């Protein structure tokens, strides 16, 4: 299912600028780089129905695994929250090229509006969503409430997703972002889906957030154990 949307609020979306020749070559180089990895997926059978059209899910991951995860889900179009920073512009352009719908926002800038926009698009199109659970600035591996609120508002379950790669380069950033080397082994683990009832508020939201965070860390630890 190809997902398309006309989004009215330009403050929450990418401005559709054409790739230059250099950028197009870079985009293709990144695709070939990541495609060379030896990829293993664990737990997909349990969530396979959620990835089918008409059964939306919220795929949630830690920021450290963003690079390969975006590439991995390029054939599952959906709406994805992307930081409103200049770095986020590059991520949004890659997502646009893969047929995704990037919505700009973070906890510190436009996050509430971004969640509202994602909710609208999911309800309207029945598409999946992707969200970085620890946000664009962290702290690392501490889940924020955005995914929980989105799950409550849409009825779509959150799917905690852990990733590990070896050998891989780790950026000197707050989250130690992973960039797999060409030909490296990559393992992605799906945790059990977590649904949030529509009447969840206050302390219940915090309980779901903590459970969600624990599940993400468990999926990540399992991926790390599998990869050795």
Secondary structure, 3 states (H helix, E strand, C coil): CCCCCCCCCHHHECCCCCCCHHHHHHHHHHHHHHHCCEEEEECHHHHHHHHCCCCCEEEEECHHHHHHHHHHCCCCCEEEEECCCHHHHHHHHHHHHCCCEEEECECCEEHHHHHHHHHHHHHHHCCEEEEECCCCCCCCCCCCCHHHHHHHHHCCEEEEEEEEEEEEEECCCCCCCEEEEEEEEEEEEECCCECCCCCCCCHHHHHHHHHHHHHHHHHHHHHHHHHC
